[in-house]
Each structure stands twice: as structure tokens, then as C-alpha cells.
């Protein structure tokens, strides 16, 4: 597995061409994986969610998560990034609005004047990152 340089990982994630798979640990001890949109704030991955969903409950119980991005273009050209980290749920109204403004800024959209009280943000701080770049292995 050839590692992708850190600056290239950041560039890949900033392109936002795909969703990521967020994995938390369910109440039964099994992994719970869901596709979810994201954006970066510094080194943190930020994802919006409805409050009370299983992933939010899982993170509140156990903040250890993994996030995987992959290009899904086949065995000979697959590229992937796996991030293991600590997640936290942001419910504070001011912090949620700041995150919403940042998400809108990155998408080139106007931010709303209010947020749904049901919207929370999941912020994942990476502790360990692994990557692979299949085409580089053959060089």
C-alpha cells in the first residue's frame, strides 16, 4: 500500500467529489456505517446530521469513529483514505451557525439566517490517517 502524501490527502478531500462513509459503533457492538456529506475545517472533517439519528447516538456513547473516502473506479485505479479519529456532536446554536456559514462559504452559497433546531454537526478530529493509491504501486 503506497501512502498518499498529507498535502495530497487534503487536496483530495477538499475536492468534495464524493461522500464519505462514516463508521461508528452501534449499541450492539457492531460497526454502523453510513454515507454522509462532509467539509473540512482545518484538519477536522465536519458532517451535518439530524439530531437523534443512530450515528449521533453512537458517537455520544463512543466517540471513536472511522471515515473512509474512496474513488470507486476499479481495482487498477482505486484510491482511498481512511481516517480514524475522535468525534463530537456540536449542538451549541452559535457554533452550529458558524459551521453552517463555513459550509455555505465553501460551496459558494448564501448562508441561511436560521438553522433547524434538529440539525447538529459531527466534527471528527483525525488521530490516524491511512491512504492508498493503486496506480502508484505499479510505478
C-alpha positions in Angstrom: 0.0 0.0 0.0 1.6 3.2 -1.2 0.8 6.1 1.1 -0.5 9.4 -0.4 1.3 12.5 0.9 -0.6 14.5 3.5 -1.0 17.6 1.3 -2.4 15.4 -1.5 -4.9 13.9 1.0 -6.1 17.3 2.0 -6.4 18.3 -1.7 -8.4 15.2 -2.5 -10.8 15.7 0.4 -11.2 19.4 -0.4 -12.4 18.5 -3.9 -15.6 17.0 -2.4 -16.2 14.8 -5.4 -17.7 12.1 -3.2 -19.4 11.4 0.0 -17.5 9.6 2.8 -18.5 6.5 4.8 -18.7 7.3 8.5 -18.4 4.3 10.8 -19.4 4.4 14.4 -20.1 1.6 16.9 -23.7 0.7 17.4 -25.3 -0.3 20.7 -24.9 -4.0 19.8 -21.1 -3.5 19.4 -21.2 -3.9 15.6 -19.9 -1.2 13.2 -22.6 1.1 11.9 -21.6 2.7 8.5 -23.5 5.4 6.6 -22.7 7.6 3.6 -22.6 11.3 4.5 -21.5 14.6 3.0 -18.7 16.5 4.6 -16.5 19.6 4.5 -13.1 20.4 6.1 -12.4 23.0 8.8 -8.7 22.9 9.4 -7.8 19.3 9.8 -11.3 18.3 11.1 -14.0 16.7 8.9 -17.4 18.2 9.6 -20.7 16.5 8.7 -24.3 17.7 9.2 -26.9 15.4 10.6 -30.3 15.3 12.1 -30.2 15.1 15.9 -31.2 11.8 17.3 -30.1 9.6 14.4 -28.3 6.3 15.2 -24.9 7.8 14.2 -25.3 10.7 16.7 -26.4 8.3 19.5 -23.4 6.0 18.7 -20.9 8.9 18.8 -22.3 10.2 22.1 -21.8 6.7 23.6 -18.4 6.1 21.9 -16.6 8.9 20.1 -14.2 6.7 18.3 -15.1 6.6 14.6 -13.6 6.0 11.2 -14.2 7.8 7.9 -13.4 6.4 4.5 -13.2 8.1 1.2 -12.6 6.1 -2.0 -12.8 6.8 -5.7 -14.5 3.5 -6.6 -13.1 3.4 -10.1 -11.9 -0.2 -10.1 -9.1 -2.4 -8.9 -6.4 -0.8 -11.1 -7.1 2.8 -10.2 -8.6 2.7 -6.7 -7.6 5.4 -4.4 -8.6 5.6 -0.7 -8.2 7.5 2.5 -9.1 6.0 5.9 -9.2 8.4 8.9 -9.6 7.1 12.5 -10.5 9.8 15.0 -12.5 11.2 17.8 -15.9 12.7 17.0 -18.0 15.2 18.9 -21.5 16.4 18.4 -22.0 20.2 18.1 -25.4 21.4 19.4 -24.5 24.9 20.5 -26.6 27.3 18.4 -23.7 29.8 17.8 -21.2 27.0 16.9 -23.7 25.3 14.6 -24.4 28.6 12.8 -20.6 29.2 12.4 -20.2 25.7 10.8 -23.2 26.3 8.5 -21.7 29.6 7.4 -18.4 27.9 6.6 -20.1 25.1 4.7 -22.0 27.6 2.6 -18.9 29.7 2.1 -17.1 26.6 0.8 -20.0 25.8 -1.6 -20.3 29.4 -2.8 -23.8 29.7 -1.3 -25.5 32.3 0.8 -25.9 31.1 4.4 -29.5 30.9 5.9 -30.5 33.3 8.6 -31.6 30.4 10.8 -30.9 26.7 11.3 -33.3 23.9 12.1 -33.1 23.0 15.7 -32.9 19.4 14.6 -29.6 19.9 12.8 -26.4 19.1 14.6 -22.8 18.8 13.3 -20.4 15.9 13.8 -16.8 17.1 14.0 -14.2 14.4 13.5 -10.6 15.2 14.6 -8.2 12.8 12.9 -5.9 10.8 15.1 -4.6 8.4 12.4 -4.8 8.5 8.6 -4.0 5.8 6.2 -4.2 6.1 2.4 -3.6 4.0 -0.7 -3.1 4.9 -4.3 -3.2 1.8 -6.5 -1.7 3.4 -9.7 1.4 4.4 -7.7 2.1 0.8 -6.7 2.8 -0.2 -10.3 5.4 2.6 -10.9 
